[in-house]
């Protein structure tokens, strides 16, 4: 399980979209799939802020359900998360570890300007007060995560704090080399014949 974290506008969805295309056996969990699905059913004048809570709620439920189910197929799981909330981040890692995953955290490290530009590019800007909270948490967490990458990692098998370009290369490589997992009670031949799950197609963020 590869968790891709970063502040809003860091480029998480763009990265996941690219990796999903490059490694088609990946399962990608990105809230933007839910956003597009809901937006298609609402009038165009309804702002995203009016249903943001539903988008993130559905994403959280889907993520927990997939993690709890465990690694039952030979596909890597890629999860979109801000990763700026340490308690939630650790809880996700601990849950994944308990369910048999090898959880890896890749945090996309961008400047404040790049994060704000990224929000403008995607056409969805986080409310200033909300973004400030994300950014303040990230500035506190960044040195800690960088230190963790070189030492004790808690529930994580690996922690990486990388630029956009390096994070893309890292996640792509992790997804490509993810080992095939044979579900309990299933023979190797049967596991090989299992059809890989198709990723979602998250749009740029």
C-alpha positions in Angstrom: 0.0 0.0 0.0 1.5 3.3 -1.1 0.1 6.4 0.5 0.8 9.6 -1.5 0.6 12.6 0.8 1.0 16.3 0.5 -0.7 19.6 1.0 -3.6 20.6 -1.4 -2.1 21.5 -4.7 1.0 19.4 -4.3 0.1 17.3 -7.3 -1.1 14.1 -5.7 -3.9 13.3 -8.1 -1.8 14.2 -11.1 0.9 11.8 -9.8 -1.6 9.0 -9.1 -3.2 9.4 -12.5 0.2 9.0 -14.2 1.2 6.0 -12.2 -2.3 4.4 -12.8 -1.6 4.7 -16.5 2.0 3.5 -16.3 1.2 0.6 -14.0 -2.3 -0.5 -15.1 -2.5 -3.3 -12.4 -2.6 -0.7 -9.7 -5.7 0.2 -7.7 -5.9 3.9 -7.2 -8.1 5.5 -4.5 -8.5 9.2 -5.1 -11.3 11.4 -3.9 -11.4 13.1 -7.3 -13.2 10.1 -8.7 -16.1 10.7 -6.3 -16.0 14.5 -7.0 -16.5 13.9 -10.7 -19.2 11.4 -10.1 -21.2 13.7 -7.9 -20.6 16.8 -10.1 -22.1 14.9 -13.1 -25.3 14.6 -11.1 -25.6 18.2 -10.0 -26.2 21.5 -11.8 -23.0 23.1 -13.0 -23.7 26.1 -10.7 -23.4 24.1 -7.5 -19.9 24.9 -6.0 -17.6 22.1 -5.0 -17.6 23.4 -1.5 -21.2 22.4 -1.1 -20.5 18.7 -1.5 -16.8 18.5 -0.5 -17.8 16.7 2.7 -19.5 13.9 0.7 -16.5 13.5 -1.6 -14.0 13.1 1.3 -16.4 11.0 3.3 -16.8 8.5 0.5 -13.1 8.5 -0.1 -12.5 7.7 3.6 -15.0 4.9 3.6 -13.6 3.4 0.4 -10.1 3.6 1.7 -10.8 2.0 5.1 -12.9 -0.8 3.4 -10.1 -1.6 0.9 -7.4 -1.6 3.6 -9.4 -3.7 6.0 -10.0 -6.2 3.2 -6.3 -6.8 3.0 -3.9 -7.5 0.1 -6.0 -10.3 -1.5 -4.9 -9.7 -5.1 -1.6 -9.2 -6.9 -2.0 -5.4 -7.3 -0.5 -2.5 -5.4 -2.9 -0.1 -3.7 -2.2 3.6 -4.1 -4.0 5.9 -1.7 -4.5 9.7 -1.9 -4.1 11.5 1.5 -3.0 14.9 2.7 -0.9 13.1 5.3 -0.7 16.4 7.3 -2.7 15.0 10.2 -0.2 12.8 12.2 -2.8 10.9 14.2 -4.8 10.0 11.1 -1.7 9.2 9.2 -0.4 6.8 11.9 -3.8 5.2 12.3 -3.9 4.5 8.6 -0.4 3.0 8.7 -1.2 0.8 11.7 -4.5 -0.4 10.2 -2.7 -1.3 7.0 0.1 -3.1 8.9 -2.5 -5.1 11.0 -4.3 -6.2 7.8 -1.2 -7.5 6.2 -0.1 -4.7 3.9 3.4 -3.3 3.6 2.6 0.4 3.9 4.8 3.0 2.4 4.4 6.8 2.7 5.5 9.1 -0.1 5.1 12.8 0.8 5.2 15.2 -2.1 7.3 18.2 -0.9 6.5 21.5 -2.7 6.9 25.2 -2.0 4.0 27.3 -0.8 3.9 29.1 -4.2 3.8 25.8 -6.1 1.0 24.5 -3.9 -1.1 27.6 -4.5 -0.4 27.5 -8.2 -1.3 23.8 -8.3 -4.7 24.7 -6.8 -5.3 27.4 -9.5 -4.2 25.0 -12.2 -6.7 22.3 -11.1 -9.5 24.9 -10.8 -10.3 24.2 -7.2 -8.9 26.4 -4.5 -9.0 25.4 -0.8 -10.5 28.1 1.5 -7.6 30.2 2.8 -8.2 29.3 6.5 -8.3 25.6 5.7 -5.1 25.8 3.5 -3.3 27.7 6.2 -4.0 24.9 8.7 -2.8 22.3 6.2 0.4 24.3 5.5 1.1 24.9 9.2 0.7 21.2 9.9 3.0 20.4 7.0 5.7 22.8 8.0 5.8 21.1 11.4 5.6 17.6 10.0 8.0 17.9 7.2 11.3 17.8 9.3 9.8 15.0 11.4 9.0 12.9 8.3 12.4 13.7 6.8 14.0 12.4 10.1 11.8 9.3 10.1 12.9 8.5 6.6 16.4 8.0 8.0 15.4 6.2 11.2 12.5 4.6 13.0 9.4 4.6 10.8 6.6 3.4 13.1 4.0 1.4 11.1 5.6 2.4 7.7 8.0 0.1 5.8 9.5 3.2 4.2 8.9 7.0 4.3 10.0 9.3 1.5 9.8 13.1 1.4 10.4 14.0 -2.3 9.9 16.7 -4.9 7.0 16.2 -7.4 9.3 14.7 -10.1 11.2 12.4 -7.7 7.9 11.4 -6.0 6.5 10.3 -9.3 9.5 8.2 -10.1 9.5 6.7 -6.6 5.8 5.8 -6.6 6.0 4.4 -10.1 8.9 2.2 -9.2 7.3 1.0 -6.0 4.1 0.1 -7.8 6.0 -1.8 -10.5 8.0 -3.9 -8.1 5.2 -4.6 -5.7 5.3 -8.4 -5.2 2.4 -10.5 -6.2 0.3 -11.6 -3.2 -1.3 -15.1 -3.2 -4.5 -14.9 -1.2 -4.9 -17.5 1.6 -6.3 -20.7 0.3 -5.6 -19.9 -3.3 -3.1 -21.8 -5.4 -0.4 -19.9 -7.3 -2.0 -20.8 -10.6 -5.4 -19.5 -9.5 -3.8 -16.3 -8.2 -2.0 -15.7 -11.5 -5.2 -16.0 -13.4 -7.0 -13.4 -11.3 -7.9 -10.4 -13.4 -6.2 -7.3 -12.0 -8.4 -4.5 -10.8 -8.5 -1.4 -13.0 -7.5 1.9 -11.4 -9.7 4.9 -11.3 -8.9 7.8 -13.6 -8.4 10.8 -11.3 -8.0 14.1 -13.0 -5.1 16.6 -12.4 -4.9 18.2 -9.0 
